[in-house]
Amino acid sequence: MGIYRSGIVRRVSHWLDAIPHPALACEIAPNYVAGARWKHGGKGLEAFAVEPLPEGAIVPSAVESNLADVNAVRAAVGKTLGRLGGGGQEVALFVPDPVIRIFILHFDSFPRSREEALPILQWKLKKSVPFETEETLISYMRQAPRDEGVDIVTALARLRIIREYEMLAESAGLIPAVILSSTLAALPLVDDRQSTLLARVVGSALTTAIVRDGGLLGYRCTELSADSGRLTARGLLDEIFPLTAYFQDTWQDEIRDVRLAGLGERASEFRELLEAELHCPVGPLLQSAVSAGSVPADAQPLCDRELEALVGWMLNRTA
């Protein structure tokens, strides 16, 4: 989980209030585990590793246990991180998007003190959270509002679900120092100089985020009826339409660019319909970031494997 830098994602936190920048990062996705290590001082990629997971080994959820096959996942994490070395060191963990819920809340005023702020957020989100307050981890940040007052980007998760992922890293002899949802880790790849929509599919989850001028203006994570291999352009459009309509009504602006991730070679199949309906350019996230020169040359192996969360974290580390 984590939250946002100017450019996008300046402050990502350890549950998320201070931002260490470990030289080691690991993404735990429904169908793979991927890790990367950066050179001392963050100057370049040193090594990376990827291990596949059996189908159904991880079932992402904000409420229920995620590890359906804990032995398989633990083994994949151990192999991935073992190939990168660094026992006893800190690691940034990127978890599936459905694990962490993101809300953008508007307040007329909001306290600066965390002690005063947390009870307000807990009360505000009480009906949106299907578990008890004492089980909830909350992080938040301020950002520019659409009008008077203040907007608070709030991320929350269930403690015992987060502990499942932390214990995977601990079993590999590492210290989890950052917990971040994978799409938020990828956000530094998005050009936010204009209103840009990112649609990212991982497994059967679709995450849609809208960014502009360093702010997160919309966020939605939904479960698809089909995985990325069976998703159609019309199906994707139907899924992202509620957030685009909300954005247009709330911010009185149009989507100016759309970036796609997680669709692999099928991305071109979605371009024609999306461009016709949204009236803006549509293209792959990593390809556009590479073309713009924002991705270092040594990150190309990560781009080739479409590991956008690790590439985004690499940009965040060197920003």
C-alpha positions as semicolon CSV with decimal commas, in nm:
position;residue;x (nm);y (nm);z (nm)
1;M;0,000;0,000;0,000
2;G;0,134;0,341;-0,011
3;I;0,079;0,686;-0,133
4;Y;0,192;0,936;-0,365
5;R;0,474;1,151;-0,484
6;S;0,470;1,459;-0,699
7;G;0,510;1,318;-1,039
8;I;0,317;1,041;-0,867
9;V;0,388;0,853;-0,553
10;R;0,637;1,068;-0,361
11;R;0,556;0,920;-0,023
12;V;0,509;0,554;0,000
13;S;0,520;0,433;0,353
14;H;0,568;0,139;0,577
15;W;0,229;0,103;0,671
16;L;0,272;0,391;0,541
17;D;0,401;0,680;0,728
18;A;0,772;0,673;0,664
19;I;0,942;0,560;0,351
20;P;1,241;0,336;0,361
21;H;1,385;0,247;0,023
22;P;1,515;-0,110;0,050
23;A;1,754;-0,229;-0,218
24;L;1,539;-0,542;-0,244
25;A;1,176;-0,558;-0,361
26;C;0,938;-0,849;-0,414
27;E;0,601;-0,862;-0,587
28;I;0,370;-1,145;-0,483
29;A;0,106;-1,180;-0,755
30;P;-0,167;-1,444;-0,799
31;N;0,039;-1,635;-1,059
32;Y;0,402;-1,546;-0,989
33;V;0,657;-1,413;-0,744
34;A;0,909;-1,161;-0,878
35;G;1,196;-0,993;-0,702
36;A;1,465;-0,739;-0,786
37;R;1,776;-0,604;-0,622
38;W;1,926;-0,264;-0,695
39;K;2,288;-0,161;-0,667
40;H;2,408;0,032;-0,365
41;G;2,263;0,382;-0,367
42;G;1,985;0,280;-0,605
43;K;2,199;0,332;-0,914
44;G;2,091;0,053;-1,142
45;L;1,938;-0,292;-1,139
46;E;2,171;-0,559;-1,003
47;A;1,960;-0,873;-1,044
48;F;1,605;-1,001;-1,069
49;A;1,426;-1,334;-1,042
50;V;1,079;-1,469;-1,122
51;E;0,910;-1,789;-1,004
52;P;0,569;-1,911;-1,126
53;L;0,292;-2,009;-0,887
54;P;0,043;-2,292;-0,932
55;E;-0,304;-2,179;-1,034
56;G;-0,511;-2,096;-0,726
57;A;-0,215;-2,083;-0,487
58;I;-0,310;-1,724;-0,399
59;V;-0,670;-1,601;-0,388
60;P;-0,646;-1,223;-0,331
61;S;-0,896;-1,086;-0,080
62;A;-0,921;-0,801;0,166
63;V;-1,116;-1,020;0,409
64;E;-1,029;-1,390;0,384
65;S;-0,699;-1,574;0,396
66;N;-0,508;-1,528;0,068
67;L;-0,275;-1,827;0,080
68;A;-0,467;-2,128;-0,048
69;D;-0,140;-2,320;-0,095
70;V;0,093;-2,167;0,160
71;N;0,372;-2,420;0,098
72;A;0,384;-2,344;-0,275
73;V;0,386;-1,970;-0,218
74;R;0,647;-1,989;0,056
75;A;0,868;-2,203;-0,169
76;A;0,836;-1,957;-0,460
77;V;0,916;-1,661;-0,235
78;G;1,212;-1,847;-0,089
79;K;1,352;-1,937;-0,432
80;T;1,303;-1,584;-0,568
81;L;1,458;-1,403;-0,277
82;G;1,722;-1,671;-0,229
83;R;1,850;-1,606;-0,581
84;L;1,885;-1,239;-0,492
85;G;2,062;-1,291;-0,159
86;G;2,047;-1,041;0,123
87;G;1,933;-1,245;0,420
88;G;1,852;-1,026;0,719
89;Q;1,796;-0,719;0,503
90;E;1,481;-0,513;0,449
91;V;1,249;-0,579;0,157
92;A;0,963;-0,386;-0,005
93;L;0,662;-0,613;-0,060
94;F;0,405;-0,552;-0,333
95;V;0,081;-0,740;-0,272
96;P;-0,226;-0,797;-0,493
97;D;-0,447;-0,490;-0,528
98;P;-0,763;-0,649;-0,378
99;V;-0,578;-0,687;-0,045
100;I;-0,565;-0,311;0,014
101;R;-0,864;-0,082;-0,019
102;I;-0,813;0,276;-0,132
103;F;-1,055;0,563;-0,065
104;I;-1,040;0,931;-0,160
105;L;-1,231;1,123;0,107
106;H;-1,321;1,492;0,111
107;F;-1,334;1,696;0,434
108;D;-1,404;2,062;0,501
109;S;-1,114;2,047;0,749
110;F;-0,888;1,770;0,872
111;P;-0,658;1,753;1,175
112;R;-0,282;1,747;1,136
113;S;-0,235;1,515;1,431
114;R;-0,246;1,142;1,350
115;E;-0,398;1,076;1,692
116;E;-0,692;1,299;1,602
117;A;-0,711;1,193;1,238
118;L;-0,735;0,815;1,279
119;P;-1,063;0,812;1,478
120;I;-1,220;1,037;1,213
121;L;-1,114;0,804;0,931
122;Q;-1,226;0,498;1,124
123;W;-1,569;0,651;1,179
124;K;-1,595;0,767;0,817
125;L;-1,505;0,425;0,676
126;K;-1,680;0,208;0,934
127;K;-1,957;0,099;0,697
128;S;-1,709;0,038;0,413
129;V;-1,485;-0,202;0,606
130;P;-1,603;-0,562;0,660
131;F;-1,386;-0,620;0,968
132;E;-1,342;-0,469;1,311
133;T;-1,149;-0,147;1,381
134;E;-0,887;-0,324;1,590
135;E;-0,808;-0,548;1,290
136;T;-0,758;-0,254;1,054
137;L;-0,433;-0,096;0,940
138;I;-0,479;0,258;0,808
139;S;-0,252;0,501;0,629
140;Y;-0,343;0,831;0,470
141;M;-0,209;1,141;0,301
142;R;-0,336;1,484;0,206
143;Q;-0,365;1,606;-0,150
144;A;-0,507;1,907;-0,331
145;P;-0,890;1,900;-0,326
146;R;-1,131;1,961;-0,610
147;D;-1,268;2,265;-0,423
148;E;-1,248;2,405;-0,070
149;G;-1,133;2,181;0,211
150;V;-0,895;1,887;0,187
151;D;-0,889;1,548;0,014
152;I;-0,748;1,255;0,209
153;V;-0,626;0,948;0,022
154;T;-0,676;0,661;0,265
155;A;-0,546;0,307;0,235
156;L;-0,656;0,030;0,468
157;A;-0,617;-0,343;0,506
158;R;-0,685;-0,623;0,748
159;L;-0,395;-0,689;0,983
160;R;-0,401;-1,067;0,961
161;I;-0,401;-1,059;0,580
162;I;-0,098;-0,831;0,576
163;R;0,072;-1,061;0,826
164;E;0,033;-1,351;0,582
165;Y;0,251;-1,166;0,332
166;E;0,495;-1,035;0,591
167;M;0,552;-1,389;0,720
168;L;0,640;-1,505;0,369
169;A;0,927;-1,255;0,361
170;E;1,025;-1,342;0,716
171;S;1,039;-1,712;0,626
172;A;1,299;-1,618;0,362
173;G;1,507;-1,442;0,628
174;L;1,410;-1,088;0,528
175;I;1,248;-0,795;0,708
176;P;0,934;-0,649;0,543
177;A;0,988;-0,273;0,554
178;V;0,730;-0,150;0,301
179;I;0,390;-0,297;0,214
180;L;0,240;-0,158;-0,105
181;S;-0,033;-0,267;-0,345
182;S;0,124;-0,353;-0,678
183;T;-0,060;-0,098;-0,893
184;L;0,035;0,185;-0,658
185;A;0,396;0,069;-0,690
186;A;0,357;0,100;-1,069
187;L;0,214;0,454;-1,066
188;P;0,549;0,633;-1,118
189;L;0,533;0,498;-1,475
190;V;0,222;0,706;-1,547
191;D;0,269;1,049;-1,705
192;D;0,041;1,263;-1,489
193;R;0,094;1,600;-1,658
194;Q;-0,262;1,559;-1,783
195;S;-0,556;1,349;-1,667
196;T;-0,442;0,993;-1,733
197;L;-0,629;0,672;-1,666
198;L;-0,439;0,352;-1,590
199;A;-0,623;0,021;-1,635
200;R;-0,418;-0,274;-1,505
201;V;-0,527;-0,637;-1,506
202;V;-0,358;-0,896;-1,284
203;G;-0,524;-1,235;-1,272
204;S;-0,896;-1,167;-1,243
205;A;-0,860;-0,824;-1,080
206;L;-0,885;-0,494;-1,267
207;T;-0,750;-0,181;-1,103
208;T;-0,835;0,155;-1,254
209;A;-0,662;0,472;-1,134
210;I;-0,684;0,831;-1,258
211;V;-0,394;1,066;-1,188
212;R;-0,318;1,429;-1,263
213;D;-0,058;1,676;-1,136
214;G;0,070;1,447;-0,861
215;G;-0,274;1,356;-0,729
216;L;-0,481;1,042;-0,728
217;L;-0,824;1,156;-0,848
218;G;-0,995;0,820;-0,879
219;Y;-0,931;0,458;-0,785
220;R;-1,131;0,139;-0,828
221;C;-1,042;-0,229;-0,794
222;T;-1,293;-0,485;-0,919
223;E;-1,311;-0,858;-0,974
224;L;-1,357;-0,953;-1,339
225;S;-1,578;-1,234;-1,459
226;A;-1,290;-1,346;-1,684
227;D;-0,912;-1,328;-1,664
228;S;-0,705;-1,110;-1,899
229;G;-0,694;-1,383;-2,164
230;R;-1,072;-1,377;-2,206
231;L;-1,141;-1,010;-2,136
232;T;-1,288;-0,821;-2,432
233;A;-1,252;-0,454;-2,522
234;R;-1,623;-0,399;-2,456
235;G;-1,592;-0,577;-2,123
236;L;-1,298;-0,357;-2,020
237;L;-1,483;-0,042;-2,128
238;D;-1,787;-0,141;-1,923
239;E;-1,565;-0,192;-1,618
240;I;-1,380;0,141;-1,640
241;F;-1,684;0,349;-1,733
242;P;-1,809;0,407;-1,373
243;L;-1,478;0,565;-1,269
244;T;-1,448;0,777;-1,584
245;A;-1,805;0,904;-1,535
246;Y;-1,733;0,984;-1,170
247;F;-1,418;1,171;-1,267
248;Q;-1,590;1,375;-1,535
249;D;-1,878;1,469;-1,305
250;T;-1,661;1,543;-1,001
251;W;-1,363;1,716;-1,157
252;Q;-1,531;1,865;-1,467
253;D;-1,252;1,730;-1,684
254;E;-1,203;1,464;-1,949
255;I;-0,964;1,170;-1,959
256;R;-0,676;1,282;-2,183
257;D;-0,478;0,959;-2,203
258;V;-0,527;0,590;-2,122
259;R;-0,248;0,347;-2,034
260;L;-0,302;-0,030;-2,023
261;A;-0,108;-0,291;-1,825
262;G;-0,139;-0,664;-1,774
263;L;-0,284;-0,737;-2,117
264;G;0,041;-0,845;-2,281
265;E;0,033;-0,877;-2,657
266;R;-0,345;-0,832;-2,654
267;A;-0,321;-0,461;-2,568
268;S;-0,360;-0,360;-2,932
269;E;-0,697;-0,540;-2,945
270;F;-0,840;-0,285;-2,699
271;R;-0,710;0,035;-2,856
272;E;-0,965;0,101;-3,132
273;L;-1,281;0,077;-2,920
274;L;-1,135;0,260;-2,620
275;E;-1,003;0,545;-2,833
276;A;-1,338;0,577;-3,009
277;E;-1,537;0,583;-2,685
278;L;-1,301;0,787;-2,465
279;H;-1,174;1,020;-2,739
280;C;-0,810;1,005;-2,634
281;P;-0,492;0,809;-2,707
282;V;-0,468;0,455;-2,568
283;G;-0,150;0,251;-2,534
284;P;0,056;0,011;-2,319
285;L;0,191;0,158;-1,995
286;L;0,547;0,025;-2,014
287;Q;0,588;0,094;-2,384
288;S;0,486;0,458;-2,341
289;A;0,715;0,503;-2,039
290;V;1,011;0,353;-2,226
291;S;0,939;0,565;-2,534
292;A;0,925;0,878;-2,317
293;G;1,272;0,799;-2,181
294;S;1,158;0,775;-1,819
295;V;1,271;0,413;-1,776
296;P;1,644;0,344;-1,734
297;A;1,800;0,115;-1,994
298;D;1,898;-0,143;-1,733
299;A;1,531;-0,188;-1,640
300;Q;1,457;-0,342;-1,980
301;P;1,467;-0,703;-1,848
302;L;1,190;-0,610;-1,603
303;C;0,994;-0,443;-1,884
304;D;1,032;-0,752;-2,103
305;R;0,862;-0,958;-1,829
306;E;0,596;-0,684;-1,780
307;L;0,692;-0,639;-1,415
308;E;0,559;-0,284;-1,400
309;A;0,539;-0,279;-1,018
310;L;0,914;-0,342;-0,992
311;V;0,991;-0,089;-1,266
312;G;0,770;0,170;-1,097
313;W;0,942;0,110;-0,764
314;M;1,277;0,150;-0,938
315;L;1,168;0,494;-1,059
316;N;1,038;0,580;-0,714
317;R;1,370;0,482;-0,553
318;T;1,573;0,704;-0,787
319;A;1,335;1,003;-0,788
